[in-house]
Amino acid sequence: TAMVDPDERVRRAALTAAITSPAPDDLEALLAAARVDPDPEARLLAIHAAGALGGARAVEALADRWARADERARRATVRAWSAPASYGAGGRERLLHVVSSSVGLASIDAAAALAARGGAEGEAGVAALVRGITSGAAAERRLAIRLAPVERPEALAAIEVAADEPEREVRVMALAR
């Protein structure tokens, strides 16, 4: 009941509690809050909580919202699919799809999540981060530089090239790494 309370502070607190202590009975309420809560922050918390709860239903319901989601909701969805309870229930495949078919900050986040996992999907994530460092909008390039694993030679080489970039903010981020 707290997830539908008229006070947004109560809803946010309930959604935050659902992130830290996921309960299977909360899934439908979380998905509804992610869809229709009037408070944008509460919608993002609901997405995170659904990811923490995980399972195929949560992963697919979040995927259904992808096309209509704004950048913040897409980034929250990527983090939700990266959660341990969601990753093995279809989140991995969704992240791979985002990396291969999308651009933007959410795509960079997905690439970093995959790179952190290692294995074949980690290779795809590193390759996408290298692409993100070398092309795209400045914000995407800065995020890719920040998230790229510098222990990987191809990522480090791309960051070194970006250190000579004429765009000041990209160059500064690369030099900082």
VMD Tcl script that draws the C-alpha trace (Angstrom):
set ca {
  {0.00 0.00 0.00}
  {2.91 2.34 0.61}
  {3.87 2.12 -3.08}
  {0.60 3.86 -4.01}
  {0.46 6.32 -1.11}
  {-0.49 9.89 -2.12}
  {2.76 11.22 -0.57}
  {5.68 10.76 -2.96}
  {8.09 10.51 -0.01}
  {6.23 7.47 1.28}
  {6.22 5.89 -2.18}
  {9.93 6.54 -2.61}
  {10.68 5.02 0.79}
  {8.63 1.92 -0.04}
  {10.35 1.56 -3.41}
  {13.77 1.98 -1.84}
  {12.88 -0.73 0.68}
  {11.85 -2.98 -2.22}
  {15.33 -2.55 -3.71}
  {17.11 -3.63 -0.54}
  {14.60 -6.34 0.45}
  {12.91 -7.66 -2.70}
  {9.67 -9.56 -2.11}
  {8.12 -11.62 -4.94}
  {4.63 -10.36 -4.09}
  {5.73 -6.80 -4.95}
  {6.49 -7.40 -8.63}
  {3.18 -6.25 -10.13}
  {3.09 -3.16 -7.89}
  {6.68 -2.35 -8.88}
  {5.93 -2.71 -12.58}
  {2.84 -0.52 -12.21}
  {4.85 2.13 -10.37}
  {7.53 2.02 -13.07}
  {4.81 2.66 -15.63}
  {2.46 5.19 -14.05}
  {3.84 6.79 -10.90}
  {3.56 10.57 -11.32}
  {6.97 11.11 -9.70}
  {9.90 10.48 -12.10}
  {12.23 9.50 -9.24}
  {9.71 6.97 -7.97}
  {9.48 5.46 -11.47}
  {13.27 5.05 -11.54}
  {13.28 3.47 -8.08}
  {10.54 1.07 -9.22}
  {12.66 0.03 -12.21}
  {15.63 -0.64 -9.91}
  {13.43 -2.59 -7.50}
  {11.99 -4.72 -10.31}
  {15.54 -5.51 -11.43}
  {16.57 -6.41 -7.88}
  {13.60 -8.77 -7.67}
  {14.45 -10.15 -11.09}
  {13.00 -13.04 -12.99}
  {11.82 -13.37 -16.56}
  {8.58 -11.44 -15.95}
  {10.46 -8.40 -14.61}
  {13.03 -8.48 -17.43}
  {10.38 -8.71 -20.16}
  {8.11 -6.08 -18.61}
  {11.02 -3.63 -18.50}
  {11.87 -4.52 -22.11}
  {8.31 -3.69 -23.13}
  {8.80 -0.13 -21.83}
  {12.16 0.39 -23.56}
  {10.86 2.02 -26.77}
  {8.89 4.68 -24.86}
  {11.45 5.24 -22.11}
  {13.52 8.40 -21.79}
  {17.30 8.27 -21.32}
  {17.11 8.14 -17.51}
  {14.61 5.29 -17.56}
  {16.69 3.41 -20.13}
  {19.79 3.77 -17.97}
  {17.84 2.57 -14.94}
  {16.58 -0.38 -16.98}
  {20.13 -1.30 -17.98}
  {21.11 -1.28 -14.29}
  {18.03 -3.39 -13.51}
  {18.94 -5.97 -16.17}
  {22.48 -6.01 -14.75}
  {21.24 -6.95 -11.28}
  {22.11 -10.52 -10.30}
  {18.46 -11.61 -10.09}
  {17.74 -10.30 -13.60}
  {20.98 -10.99 -15.45}
  {20.47 -14.74 -15.68}
  {16.73 -14.42 -16.33}
  {17.10 -12.68 -19.67}
  {18.93 -9.53 -18.62}
  {22.14 -10.69 -20.28}
  {20.41 -11.07 -23.63}
  {18.73 -7.68 -23.25}
  {22.06 -6.02 -22.49}
  {23.65 -7.64 -25.53}
  {20.75 -6.40 -27.66}
  {21.15 -2.85 -26.35}
  {24.89 -2.89 -27.05}
  {24.41 -4.17 -30.59}
  {21.40 -2.08 -31.61}
  {21.39 1.18 -29.64}
  {23.38 4.33 -29.15}
  {23.38 6.71 -26.24}
  {24.36 6.63 -22.61}
  {22.26 3.54 -21.90}
  {24.21 1.63 -24.54}
  {27.49 2.65 -22.89}
  {26.12 1.57 -19.49}
  {25.11 -1.79 -20.99}
  {28.57 -2.23 -22.51}
  {30.21 -1.53 -19.14}
  {27.91 -4.00 -17.39}
  {28.82 -6.70 -19.89}
  {32.54 -5.85 -19.78}
  {32.49 -6.30 -16.00}
  {31.08 -9.82 -16.38}
  {33.90 -11.14 -18.55}
  {33.60 -14.04 -20.97}
  {32.17 -13.66 -24.46}
  {29.70 -10.99 -23.37}
  {32.56 -9.16 -21.68}
  {34.40 -9.07 -25.01}
  {31.31 -7.57 -26.66}
  {31.09 -5.01 -23.87}
  {34.74 -3.96 -24.19}
  {34.41 -3.66 -27.97}
  {31.34 -1.46 -27.54}
  {33.15 0.72 -25.00}
  {36.06 1.16 -27.42}
  {33.55 2.18 -30.12}
  {31.98 4.57 -27.63}
  {35.34 6.17 -26.88}
  {36.15 6.72 -30.53}
  {32.76 7.82 -31.85}
  {29.47 9.27 -30.79}
  {28.39 12.33 -28.88}
  {30.76 13.90 -26.39}
  {28.71 12.76 -23.39}
  {28.81 9.16 -24.63}
  {32.53 9.36 -25.26}
  {33.20 10.76 -21.78}
  {31.11 8.02 -20.15}
  {32.81 5.30 -22.20}
  {36.23 6.65 -21.21}
  {35.18 6.69 -17.56}
  {33.81 3.13 -17.61}
  {36.33 1.41 -19.90}
  {38.56 -1.18 -18.22}
  {42.06 0.30 -18.56}
  {43.61 -3.11 -17.96}
  {42.38 -4.08 -21.43}
  {44.96 -2.99 -24.07}
  {42.36 -2.03 -26.69}
  {40.50 0.17 -24.21}
  {43.70 1.80 -23.00}
  {44.79 2.47 -26.60}
  {41.45 4.15 -27.38}
  {41.73 6.29 -24.25}
  {45.27 7.31 -25.22}
  {44.03 8.40 -28.65}
  {41.20 10.35 -26.98}
  {43.81 12.15 -24.85}
  {44.79 14.03 -28.03}
  {41.17 14.84 -28.89}
  {40.48 18.46 -29.86}
  {37.25 18.45 -27.82}
  {38.34 19.72 -24.42}
  {36.02 17.72 -22.13}
  {36.76 14.42 -23.88}
  {40.49 15.13 -23.75}
  {40.36 16.00 -20.03}
  {38.43 12.81 -19.22}
  {40.95 10.72 -21.19}
  {43.91 12.39 -19.50}
  {42.30 11.82 -16.11}
  {42.05 8.10 -16.82}
}
mol new
graphics top color blue
foreach p $ca { graphics top sphere $p radius 0.5 }
foreach p [lrange $ca 0 end-1] q [lrange $ca 1 end] { graphics top cylinder $p $q radius 0.2 }
display resetview
